[in-house]
Amino acid sequence: MSRLQQAPVVRVNRFSIPPEARDEFMKLIQRTHEVIRAQPGFLDDMILEQNAGTETFNVITILQLEGEHVLQPIIAAVARSDEAAGIDRQALSRSLGVESSVGFYSPVVLPQLLAA
């Protein structure tokens, strides 16, 4: 396994959610994180919410995982759980009017950052 695959990975998901869809979407987030927390390679997570006025709720989910090697098994576990529950995550997000963006990050040690 390469050093990159062994380094911790942080996945950050950002969602913009219409107020009328908030409760249903937060149930999906809770369900998803319950599945993820049970997977090997899961280290930590956090769910943050910002009320952006009457227009939207902004939700950020942060997952810390052991490394890249656990990404595909975790994604597969969530997909299996969704399939068993009859959930089409993309269709549900579209119908709720949820906008999302996903990013993967790696921890940076300050001396590395200063050398860049």
TORFI-329249 format. One record per atom (N, C-alpha, C): residue number from 1; atom name; residue in three letters; x, y, z. Coordinates in pm, 1 decimal. Layout:
<rs>
+-----+------+------+----------+----------+----------+
: seq : atom : type :        u :        v :        w :
+-----+------+------+----------+----------+----------+
: NUM :   CA :  ALA :        X :        Y :        Z :
...
+-----+------+------+----------+----------+----------+
</rs>
This chain:
<rs>
+-----+------+------+----------+----------+----------+
: seq : atom : type :        u :        v :        w :
+-----+------+------+----------+----------+----------+
:   1 :    N :  MET :     84.9 :   -117.6 :      0.0 :
:   1 :   CA :  MET :      0.0 :      0.0 :      0.0 :
:   1 :    C :  MET :     89.3 :    123.7 :      0.0 :
:   2 :    N :  SER :     58.5 :    220.5 :    -86.4 :
:   2 :   CA :  SER :    139.9 :    342.1 :    -95.1 :
:   2 :    C :  SER :    118.7 :    429.1 :     27.6 :
:   3 :    N :  ARG :    212.0 :    522.6 :     50.0 :
:   3 :   CA :  ARG :    199.4 :    615.2 :    163.6 :
:   3 :    C :  ARG :     72.9 :    699.3 :    150.3 :
:   4 :    N :  LEU :     37.1 :    735.3 :     26.1 :
:   4 :   CA :  LEU :    -84.0 :    814.1 :      4.5 :
:   4 :    C :  LEU :   -207.3 :    737.4 :     50.3 :
:   5 :    N :  GLN :   -212.5 :    607.5 :     19.3 :
:   5 :   CA :  GLN :   -327.6 :    526.8 :     59.0 :
:   5 :    C :  GLN :   -334.4 :    509.4 :    210.7 :
:   6 :    N :  GLN :   -219.3 :    517.6 :    279.1 :
:   6 :   CA :  GLN :   -216.3 :    498.6 :    423.3 :
:   6 :    C :  GLN :   -245.9 :    627.3 :    499.3 :
:   7 :    N :  ALA :   -233.2 :    743.0 :    435.3 :
:   7 :   CA :  ALA :   -256.0 :    870.4 :    502.3 :
:   7 :    C :  ALA :   -404.8 :    889.3 :    528.6 :
:   8 :    N :  PRO :   -439.4 :    947.7 :    643.1 :
:   8 :   CA :  PRO :   -581.3 :    974.4 :    669.3 :
:   8 :    C :  PRO :   -641.6 :   1062.0 :    558.5 :
:   9 :    N :  VAL :   -767.9 :   1037.3 :    531.1 :
:   9 :   CA :  VAL :   -840.7 :   1112.9 :    431.2 :
:   9 :    C :  VAL :   -960.7 :   1176.3 :    499.9 :
:  10 :    N :  VAL :   -988.1 :   1301.5 :    464.2 :
:  10 :   CA :  VAL :  -1103.9 :   1371.1 :    517.2 :
:  10 :    C :  VAL :  -1195.0 :   1404.1 :    400.0 :
:  11 :    N :  ARG :  -1318.3 :   1360.2 :    409.7 :
:  11 :   CA :  ARG :  -1417.4 :   1390.8 :    306.9 :
:  11 :    C :  ARG :  -1510.1 :   1498.1 :    363.2 :
:  12 :    N :  VAL :  -1525.7 :   1604.8 :    286.1 :
:  12 :   CA :  VAL :  -1612.6 :   1714.8 :    326.7 :
:  12 :    C :  VAL :  -1724.0 :   1726.9 :    223.1 :
:  13 :    N :  ASN :  -1847.4 :   1713.4 :    270.4 :
:  13 :   CA :  ASN :  -1965.1 :   1728.6 :    184.8 :
:  13 :    C :  ASN :  -2036.9 :   1855.1 :    227.5 :
:  14 :    N :  ARG :  -2071.8 :   1937.7 :    131.0 :
:  14 :   CA :  ARG :  -2147.5 :   2060.1 :    159.8 :
:  14 :    C :  ARG :  -2281.5 :   2050.2 :     89.1 :
:  15 :    N :  PHE :  -2388.7 :   2075.5 :    164.3 :
:  15 :   CA :  PHE :  -2523.6 :   2067.4 :    110.3 :
:  15 :    C :  PHE :  -2597.5 :   2198.4 :    135.2 :
:  16 :    N :  SER :  -2670.9 :   2245.0 :     36.0 :
:  16 :   CA :  SER :  -2765.7 :   2355.5 :     52.0 :
:  16 :    C :  SER :  -2904.5 :   2294.7 :     42.1 :
:  17 :    N :  ILE :  -2985.1 :   2317.2 :    145.9 :
:  17 :   CA :  ILE :  -3111.7 :   2247.4 :    158.8 :
:  17 :    C :  ILE :  -3225.2 :   2347.7 :    178.4 :
:  18 :    N :  PRO :  -3329.7 :   2341.0 :     96.2 :
:  18 :   CA :  PRO :  -3446.6 :   2426.6 :    119.8 :
:  18 :    C :  PRO :  -3508.4 :   2393.7 :    256.3 :
:  19 :    N :  PRO :  -3563.8 :   2492.7 :    324.9 :
:  19 :   CA :  PRO :  -3619.3 :   2469.8 :    459.4 :
:  19 :    C :  PRO :  -3722.5 :   2357.0 :    465.6 :
:  20 :    N :  GLU :  -3806.5 :   2345.8 :    362.8 :
:  20 :   CA :  GLU :  -3910.3 :   2243.2 :    365.5 :
:  20 :    C :  GLU :  -3854.6 :   2101.7 :    349.6 :
:  21 :    N :  ALA :  -3731.1 :   2088.9 :    305.0 :
:  21 :   CA :  ALA :  -3669.0 :   1958.2 :    284.9 :
:  21 :    C :  ALA :  -3573.5 :   1919.7 :    398.2 :
:  22 :    N :  ARG :  -3550.1 :   2012.1 :    491.1 :
:  22 :   CA :  ARG :  -3448.1 :   1991.6 :    593.2 :
:  22 :    C :  ARG :  -3468.9 :   1862.7 :    673.5 :
:  23 :    N :  ASP :  -3586.7 :   1842.4 :    729.6 :
:  23 :   CA :  ASP :  -3608.1 :   1727.6 :    817.2 :
:  23 :    C :  ASP :  -3585.9 :   1594.8 :    745.2 :
:  24 :    N :  GLU :  -3640.6 :   1582.3 :    625.8 :
:  24 :   CA :  GLU :  -3623.2 :   1457.3 :    551.1 :
:  24 :    C :  GLU :  -3476.6 :   1435.5 :    514.4 :
:  25 :    N :  PHE :  -3408.5 :   1542.6 :    473.3 :
:  25 :   CA :  PHE :  -3268.2 :   1528.1 :    435.8 :
:  25 :    C :  PHE :  -3181.8 :   1495.0 :    557.7 :
:  26 :    N :  MET :  -3209.9 :   1554.1 :    671.4 :
:  26 :   CA :  MET :  -3131.2 :   1525.5 :    791.5 :
:  26 :    C :  MET :  -3151.0 :   1380.3 :    835.9 :
:  27 :    N :  LYS :  -3268.4 :   1322.4 :    812.3 :
:  27 :   CA :  LYS :  -3288.4 :   1180.0 :    840.7 :
:  27 :    C :  LYS :  -3197.9 :   1094.5 :    751.6 :
:  28 :    N :  LEU :  -3184.8 :   1134.9 :    625.0 :
:  28 :   CA :  LEU :  -3095.6 :   1063.8 :    533.9 :
:  28 :    C :  LEU :  -2950.2 :   1075.4 :    580.8 :
:  29 :    N :  ILE :  -2910.0 :   1194.4 :    623.3 :
:  29 :   CA :  ILE :  -2773.0 :   1214.4 :    674.7 :
:  29 :    C :  ILE :  -2749.9 :   1124.1 :    796.0 :
:  30 :    N :  GLN :  -2844.7 :   1122.3 :    888.4 :
:  30 :   CA :  GLN :  -2830.1 :   1040.0 :   1008.3 :
:  30 :    C :  GLN :  -2816.2 :    892.8 :    971.0 :
:  31 :    N :  ARG :  -2902.0 :    846.9 :    882.1 :
:  31 :   CA :  ARG :  -2899.4 :    707.7 :    838.0 :
:  31 :    C :  ARG :  -2765.1 :    674.2 :    773.2 :
:  32 :    N :  THR :  -2718.8 :    763.0 :    686.7 :
:  32 :   CA :  THR :  -2591.8 :    742.7 :    616.5 :
:  32 :    C :  THR :  -2475.7 :    734.4 :    714.3 :
:  33 :    N :  HIS :  -2471.8 :    825.2 :    810.0 :
:  33 :   CA :  HIS :  -2360.9 :    825.8 :    905.6 :
:  33 :    C :  HIS :  -2364.8 :    704.6 :    998.1 :
:  34 :    N :  GLU :  -2482.8 :    652.5 :   1027.6 :
:  34 :   CA :  GLU :  -2490.6 :    529.3 :   1106.4 :
:  34 :    C :  GLU :  -2424.6 :    413.6 :   1031.7 :
:  35 :    N :  VAL :  -2446.7 :    406.3 :    901.3 :
:  35 :   CA :  VAL :  -2383.8 :    301.6 :    820.2 :
:  35 :    C :  VAL :  -2232.5 :    322.7 :    816.7 :
:  36 :    N :  ILE :  -2190.1 :    444.7 :    790.9 :
:  36 :   CA :  ILE :  -2047.1 :    474.6 :    778.6 :
:  36 :    C :  ILE :  -1974.3 :    447.4 :    909.3 :
:  37 :    N :  ARG :  -2032.9 :    486.4 :   1021.1 :
:  37 :   CA :  ARG :  -1967.3 :    467.5 :   1152.0 :
:  37 :    C :  ARG :  -1941.5 :    320.6 :   1182.9 :
:  38 :    N :  ALA :  -2018.8 :    230.4 :   1123.7 :
:  38 :   CA :  ALA :  -2003.3 :     87.2 :   1148.8 :
:  38 :    C :  ALA :  -1897.7 :     22.0 :   1059.6 :
:  39 :    N :  GLN :  -1836.5 :     98.4 :    969.6 :
:  39 :   CA :  GLN :  -1743.9 :     40.3 :    872.3 :
:  39 :    C :  GLN :  -1600.1 :     41.9 :    922.8 :
:  40 :    N :  PRO :  -1522.9 :    -60.6 :    886.5 :
:  40 :   CA :  PRO :  -1380.2 :    -59.0 :    917.4 :
:  40 :    C :  PRO :  -1313.7 :     59.8 :    846.9 :
:  41 :    N :  GLY :  -1223.5 :    125.1 :    916.0 :
:  41 :   CA :  GLY :  -1153.4 :    238.6 :    857.6 :
:  41 :    C :  GLY :  -1214.8 :    372.9 :    891.0 :
:  42 :    N :  PHE :  -1335.1 :    372.5 :    949.0 :
:  42 :   CA :  PHE :  -1396.8 :    497.3 :    993.7 :
:  42 :    C :  PHE :  -1323.7 :    545.4 :   1118.4 :
:  43 :    N :  LEU :  -1288.9 :    674.1 :   1122.0 :
:  43 :   CA :  LEU :  -1222.3 :    730.7 :   1239.0 :
:  43 :    C :  LEU :  -1310.8 :    828.4 :   1315.7 :
:  44 :    N :  ASP :  -1373.2 :    921.3 :   1244.8 :
:  44 :   CA :  ASP :  -1450.2 :   1025.1 :   1313.1 :
:  44 :    C :  ASP :  -1541.1 :   1095.0 :   1212.4 :
:  45 :    N :  ASP :  -1642.6 :   1162.1 :   1265.2 :
:  45 :   CA :  ASP :  -1727.4 :   1242.2 :   1178.7 :
:  45 :    C :  ASP :  -1784.6 :   1360.6 :   1255.2 :
:  46 :    N :  MET :  -1835.0 :   1454.7 :   1178.1 :
:  46 :   CA :  MET :  -1898.0 :   1572.6 :   1234.9 :
:  46 :    C :  MET :  -2002.2 :   1620.7 :   1135.3 :
:  47 :    N :  ILE :  -2113.8 :   1668.6 :   1188.5 :
:  47 :   CA :  ILE :  -2219.3 :   1726.0 :   1104.9 :
:  47 :    C :  ILE :  -2243.9 :   1866.8 :   1156.6 :
:  48 :    N :  LEU :  -2231.2 :   1964.3 :   1067.4 :
:  48 :   CA :  LEU :  -2247.4 :   2104.9 :   1103.2 :
:  48 :    C :  LEU :  -2363.0 :   2164.0 :   1023.7 :
:  49 :    N :  GLU :  -2437.3 :   2253.4 :   1088.3 :
:  49 :   CA :  GLU :  -2550.2 :   2316.2 :   1020.0 :
:  49 :    C :  GLU :  -2546.7 :   2466.4 :   1042.1 :
:  50 :    N :  GLN :  -2579.7 :   2538.3 :    935.3 :
:  50 :   CA :  GLN :  -2590.7 :   2683.9 :    941.0 :
:  50 :    C :  GLN :  -2725.3 :   2721.5 :    880.8 :
:  51 :    N :  ASN :  -2803.0 :   2797.1 :    955.5 :
:  51 :   CA :  ASN :  -2927.7 :   2848.5 :    901.5 :
:  51 :    C :  ASN :  -2892.7 :   2974.6 :    824.2 :
:  52 :    N :  ALA :  -2908.4 :   2968.9 :    693.2 :
:  52 :   CA :  ALA :  -2871.5 :   3081.2 :    606.8 :
:  52 :    C :  ALA :  -2992.4 :   3170.8 :    581.5 :
:  53 :    N :  GLY :  -3072.2 :   3194.7 :    683.1 :
:  53 :   CA :  GLY :  -3191.8 :   3276.8 :    666.8 :
:  53 :    C :  GLY :  -3309.7 :   3191.6 :    626.3 :
:  54 :    N :  THR :  -3405.5 :   3251.9 :    560.4 :
:  54 :   CA :  THR :  -3528.1 :   3179.9 :    523.3 :
:  54 :    C :  THR :  -3513.2 :   3099.5 :    394.7 :
:  55 :    N :  GLU :  -3403.6 :   3120.3 :    322.8 :
:  55 :   CA :  GLU :  -3387.6 :   3056.5 :    191.0 :
:  55 :    C :  GLU :  -3334.3 :   2914.0 :    197.8 :
:  56 :    N :  THR :  -3228.5 :   2890.0 :    276.0 :
:  56 :   CA :  THR :  -3165.6 :   2757.8 :    277.3 :
:  56 :    C :  THR :  -3102.1 :   2728.3 :    412.4 :
:  57 :    N :  PHE :  -3079.6 :   2600.1 :    432.4 :
:  57 :   CA :  PHE :  -2993.7 :   2552.9 :    540.3 :
:  57 :    C :  PHE :  -2867.9 :   2501.4 :    472.5 :
:  58 :    N :  ASN :  -2753.7 :   2535.1 :    528.3 :
:  58 :   CA :  ASN :  -2627.5 :   2480.9 :    480.4 :
:  58 :    C :  ASN :  -2581.0 :   2376.7 :    580.3 :
:  59 :    N :  VAL :  -2552.2 :   2258.2 :    528.7 :
:  59 :   CA :  VAL :  -2504.6 :   2148.9 :    612.7 :
:  59 :    C :  VAL :  -2370.9 :   2103.2 :    557.6 :
:  60 :    N :  ILE :  -2276.0 :   2084.0 :    648.5 :
:  60 :   CA :  ILE :  -2146.2 :   2029.6 :    611.8 :
:  60 :    C :  ILE :  -2126.4 :   1902.5 :    691.7 :
:  61 :    N :  THR :  -2090.9 :   1795.3 :    621.8 :
:  61 :   CA :  THR :  -2055.7 :   1671.6 :    690.2 :
:  61 :    C :  THR :  -1907.1 :   1647.8 :    667.9 :
:  62 :    N :  ILE :  -1840.6 :   1606.3 :    772.7 :
:  62 :   CA :  ILE :  -1697.1 :   1581.9 :    767.0 :
:  62 :    C :  ILE :  -1673.0 :   1439.4 :    814.7 :
:  63 :    N :  LEU :  -1606.3 :   1361.4 :    731.5 :
:  63 :   CA :  LEU :  -1571.3 :   1223.4 :    765.5 :
:  63 :    C :  LEU :  -1420.4 :   1210.5 :    766.4 :
:  64 :    N :  GLN :  -1366.3 :   1153.3 :    871.7 :
:  64 :   CA :  GLN :  -1223.1 :   1122.9 :    873.8 :
:  64 :    C :  GLN :  -1209.7 :    971.5 :    865.0 :
:  65 :    N :  LEU :  -1132.7 :    928.2 :    765.1 :
:  65 :   CA :  LEU :  -1114.9 :    786.3 :    736.8 :
:  65 :    C :  LEU :   -967.4 :    750.5 :    742.3 :
:  66 :    N :  GLU :   -938.1 :    623.4 :    767.4 :
:  66 :   CA :  GLU :   -799.1 :    577.4 :    779.8 :
:  66 :    C :  GLU :   -715.4 :    609.2 :    657.0 :
:  67 :    N :  GLY :   -773.3 :    601.4 :    540.7 :
:  67 :   CA :  GLY :   -697.9 :    624.9 :    418.1 :
:  67 :    C :  GLY :   -783.1 :    596.9 :    296.5 :
:  68 :    N :  GLU :   -723.4 :    618.3 :    180.7 :
:  68 :   CA :  GLU :   -795.2 :    597.0 :     55.3 :
:  68 :    C :  GLU :   -844.2 :    454.2 :     39.8 :
:  69 :    N :  HIS :   -771.8 :    359.4 :    100.8 :
:  69 :   CA :  HIS :   -807.0 :    218.3 :     84.6 :
:  69 :    C :  HIS :   -944.6 :    182.9 :    142.4 :
:  70 :    N :  VAL :  -1000.8 :    266.7 :    228.6 :
:  70 :   CA :  VAL :  -1132.7 :    235.9 :    285.7 :
:  70 :    C :  VAL :  -1246.8 :    307.1 :    213.3 :
:  71 :    N :  LEU :  -1215.5 :    395.6 :    119.6 :
:  71 :   CA :  LEU :  -1320.0 :    472.8 :     52.1 :
:  71 :    C :  LEU :  -1419.1 :    384.3 :    -22.3 :
:  72 :    N :  GLN :  -1370.6 :    299.6 :   -111.3 :
:  72 :   CA :  GLN :  -1461.2 :    217.8 :   -192.8 :
:  72 :    C :  GLN :  -1544.4 :    121.5 :   -109.0 :
:  73 :    N :  PRO :  -1485.8 :     52.4 :     -9.7 :
:  73 :   CA :  PRO :  -1570.6 :    -33.8 :     73.2 :
:  73 :    C :  PRO :  -1679.5 :     43.3 :    148.9 :
:  74 :    N :  ILE :  -1649.5 :    163.7 :    194.5 :
:  74 :   CA :  ILE :  -1749.9 :    242.8 :    265.9 :
:  74 :    C :  ILE :  -1859.1 :    289.8 :    169.8 :
:  75 :    N :  ILE :  -1819.2 :    336.7 :     52.3 :
:  75 :   CA :  ILE :  -1917.4 :    378.0 :    -48.5 :
:  75 :    C :  ILE :  -2007.5 :    260.0 :    -85.8 :
:  76 :    N :  ALA :  -1948.1 :    141.4 :    -99.9 :
:  76 :   CA :  ALA :  -2026.0 :     22.1 :   -134.0 :
:  76 :    C :  ALA :  -2123.6 :    -14.7 :    -22.3 :
:  77 :    N :  ALA :  -2081.9 :      0.8 :    103.4 :
:  77 :   CA :  ALA :  -2170.5 :    -29.9 :    216.0 :
:  77 :    C :  ALA :  -2290.3 :     64.2 :    218.9 :
:  78 :    N :  VAL :  -2267.8 :    191.8 :    191.4 :
:  78 :   CA :  VAL :  -2378.3 :    288.2 :    186.8 :
:  78 :    C :  VAL :  -2471.7 :    253.5 :     70.9 :
:  79 :    N :  ALA :  -2415.8 :    217.8 :    -44.3 :
:  79 :   CA :  ALA :  -2498.3 :    182.0 :   -160.6 :
:  79 :    C :  ALA :  -2583.8 :     58.2 :   -131.0 :
:  80 :    N :  ARG :  -2525.0 :    -41.3 :    -65.2 :
:  80 :   CA :  ARG :  -2601.6 :   -161.7 :    -30.2 :
:  80 :    C :  ARG :  -2715.4 :   -127.3 :     66.9 :
:  81 :    N :  SER :  -2685.3 :    -43.1 :    162.7 :
:  81 :   CA :  SER :  -2787.0 :     -1.4 :    259.7 :
:  81 :    C :  SER :  -2900.4 :     74.8 :    191.1 :
:  82 :    N :  ASP :  -2863.2 :    164.7 :     99.9 :
:  82 :   CA :  ASP :  -2964.5 :    239.8 :     24.8 :
:  82 :    C :  ASP :  -3051.6 :    145.6 :    -57.8 :
:  83 :    N :  GLU :  -2987.4 :     50.4 :   -125.0 :
:  83 :   CA :  GLU :  -3062.3 :    -42.8 :   -208.6 :
:  83 :    C :  GLU :  -3159.2 :   -126.3 :   -124.0 :
:  84 :    N :  ALA :  -3113.1 :   -173.2 :     -9.6 :
:  84 :   CA :  ALA :  -3198.6 :   -253.6 :     78.3 :
:  84 :    C :  ALA :  -3318.3 :   -173.0 :    129.4 :
:  85 :    N :  ALA :  -3298.6 :    -42.0 :    146.5 :
:  85 :   CA :  ALA :  -3406.5 :     44.3 :    195.9 :
:  85 :    C :  ALA :  -3488.4 :    106.2 :     83.0 :
:  86 :    N :  GLY :  -3449.9 :     77.8 :    -43.4 :
:  86 :   CA :  GLY :  -3523.3 :    133.9 :   -157.2 :
:  86 :    C :  GLY :  -3499.0 :    283.0 :   -176.2 :
:  87 :    N :  ILE :  -3380.6 :    328.8 :   -140.1 :
:  87 :   CA :  ILE :  -3348.7 :    470.8 :   -151.3 :
:  87 :    C :  ILE :  -3265.5 :    496.6 :   -276.9 :
:  88 :    N :  ASP :  -3311.5 :    587.8 :   -359.3 :
:  88 :   CA :  ASP :  -3233.4 :    638.1 :   -472.6 :
:  88 :    C :  ASP :  -3184.1 :    776.0 :   -429.9 :
:  89 :    N :  ARG :  -3063.6 :    780.6 :   -378.4 :
:  89 :   CA :  ARG :  -3007.5 :    901.2 :   -317.0 :
:  89 :    C :  ARG :  -3007.1 :   1020.3 :   -412.9 :
:  90 :    N :  GLN :  -2968.9 :    999.4 :   -538.0 :
:  90 :   CA :  GLN :  -2963.7 :   1109.9 :   -634.1 :
:  90 :    C :  GLN :  -3103.6 :   1162.3 :   -665.0 :
:  91 :    N :  ALA :  -3196.8 :   1073.5 :   -686.7 :
:  91 :   CA :  ALA :  -3334.6 :   1115.6 :   -716.4 :
:  91 :    C :  ALA :  -3395.7 :   1187.3 :   -596.0 :
:  92 :    N :  LEU :  -3368.7 :   1135.4 :   -476.6 :
:  92 :   CA :  LEU :  -3421.6 :   1199.3 :   -356.0 :
:  92 :    C :  LEU :  -3364.7 :   1340.6 :   -339.8 :
:  93 :    N :  SER :  -3235.5 :   1355.1 :   -359.2 :
:  93 :   CA :  SER :  -3173.3 :   1488.2 :   -348.3 :
:  93 :    C :  SER :  -3232.2 :   1584.9 :   -449.8 :
:  94 :    N :  ARG :  -3252.4 :   1536.9 :   -573.3 :
:  94 :   CA :  ARG :  -3313.4 :   1622.6 :   -676.1 :
:  94 :    C :  ARG :  -3454.7 :   1664.0 :   -635.8 :
:  95 :    N :  SER :  -3533.9 :   1567.8 :   -590.2 :
:  95 :   CA :  SER :  -3672.9 :   1598.8 :   -556.1 :
:  95 :    C :  SER :  -3682.5 :   1693.1 :   -435.7 :
:  96 :    N :  LEU :  -3584.8 :   1687.2 :   -347.3 :
:  96 :   CA :  LEU :  -3584.4 :   1776.5 :   -231.1 :
:  96 :    C :  LEU :  -3523.5 :   1913.1 :   -263.0 :
:  97 :    N :  GLY :  -3459.0 :   1925.8 :   -379.2 :
:  97 :   CA :  GLY :  -3395.7 :   2052.1 :   -415.7 :
:  97 :    C :  GLY :  -3262.3 :   2074.9 :   -345.6 :
:  98 :    N :  VAL :  -3193.8 :   1966.8 :   -311.4 :
:  98 :   CA :  VAL :  -3065.7 :   1975.3 :   -241.2 :
:  98 :    C :  VAL :  -2952.9 :   1992.3 :   -342.8 :
:  99 :    N :  GLU :  -2866.5 :   2088.1 :   -316.0 :
:  99 :   CA :  GLU :  -2745.7 :   2107.7 :   -396.6 :
:  99 :    C :  GLU :  -2627.6 :   2062.0 :   -311.7 :
: 100 :    N :  SER :  -2530.2 :   1995.0 :   -376.4 :
: 100 :   CA :  SER :  -2418.8 :   1942.5 :   -298.2 :
: 100 :    C :  SER :  -2286.3 :   1957.6 :   -371.1 :
: 101 :    N :  SER :  -2179.8 :   1957.4 :   -291.9 :
: 101 :   CA :  SER :  -2044.6 :   1949.2 :   -345.6 :
: 101 :    C :  SER :  -1963.3 :   1864.0 :   -249.3 :
: 102 :    N :  VAL :  -1869.4 :   1787.8 :   -304.5 :
: 102 :   CA :  VAL :  -1789.7 :   1693.5 :   -227.5 :
: 102 :    C :  VAL :  -1643.1 :   1721.6 :   -253.2 :
: 103 :    N :  GLY :  -1564.0 :   1712.3 :   -147.5 :
: 103 :   CA :  GLY :  -1419.4 :   1727.7 :   -162.6 :
: 103 :    C :  GLY :  -1346.8 :   1634.1 :    -69.0 :
: 104 :    N :  PHE :  -1229.4 :   1588.8 :   -112.4 :
: 104 :   CA :  PHE :  -1143.2 :   1504.8 :    -29.6 :
: 104 :    C :  PHE :  -1021.1 :   1586.6 :      8.3 :
: 105 :    N :  TYR :   -981.8 :   1576.0 :    133.0 :
: 105 :   CA :  TYR :   -870.7 :   1653.6 :    186.1 :
: 105 :    C :  TYR :   -776.5 :   1562.1 :    261.9 :
: 106 :    N :  SER :   -651.4 :   1603.6 :    270.7 :
: 106 :   CA :  SER :   -552.3 :   1532.9 :    350.7 :
: 106 :    C :  SER :   -497.5 :   1629.8 :    454.0 :
: 107 :    N :  PRO :   -469.9 :   1579.7 :    574.7 :
: 107 :   CA :  PRO :   -412.6 :   1666.7 :    677.2 :
: 107 :    C :  PRO :   -278.8 :   1724.2 :    630.9 :
: 108 :    N :  VAL :   -253.9 :   1847.7 :    667.7 :
: 108 :   CA :  VAL :   -129.6 :   1916.4 :    634.1 :
: 108 :    C :  VAL :    -59.7 :   1950.8 :    763.9 :
: 109 :    N :  VAL :     69.5 :   1918.8 :    770.8 :
: 109 :   CA :  VAL :    151.0 :   1957.2 :    884.9 :
: 109 :    C :  VAL :    205.4 :   2095.6 :    853.4 :
: 110 :    N :  LEU :    199.8 :   2187.3 :    946.7 :
: 110 :   CA :  LEU :    236.2 :   2327.2 :    921.8 :
: 110 :    C :  LEU :    371.1 :   2344.8 :    852.3 :
: 111 :    N :  PRO :    478.4 :   2276.5 :    891.8 :
: 111 :   CA :  PRO :    604.4 :   2295.6 :    817.1 :
: 111 :    C :  PRO :    591.9 :   2260.8 :    668.5 :
: 112 :    N :  GLN :    508.0 :   2160.9 :    634.6 :
: 112 :   CA :  GLN :    485.2 :   2125.9 :    494.4 :
: 112 :    C :  GLN :    415.3 :   2240.2 :    423.8 :
: 113 :    N :  LEU :    321.5 :   2302.0 :    490.0 :
: 113 :   CA :  LEU :    246.5 :   2412.0 :    432.0 :
: 113 :    C :  LEU :    338.1 :   2531.5 :    406.7 :
: 114 :    N :  LEU :    426.0 :   2559.3 :    500.8 :
: 114 :   CA :  LEU :    515.9 :   2673.0 :    487.3 :
: 114 :    C :  LEU :    617.6 :   2651.3 :    376.2 :
: 115 :    N :  ALA :    652.3 :   2526.5 :    348.5 :
: 115 :   CA :  ALA :    751.5 :   2496.9 :    244.7 :
: 115 :    C :  ALA :    692.1 :   2508.8 :    104.2 :
: 116 :    N :  ALA :    562.4 :   2510.0 :     94.2 :
: 116 :   CA :  ALA :    496.6 :   2511.4 :    -38.3 :
: 116 :    C :  ALA :    512.2 :   2641.6 :   -111.4 :
+-----+------+------+----------+----------+----------+
</rs>
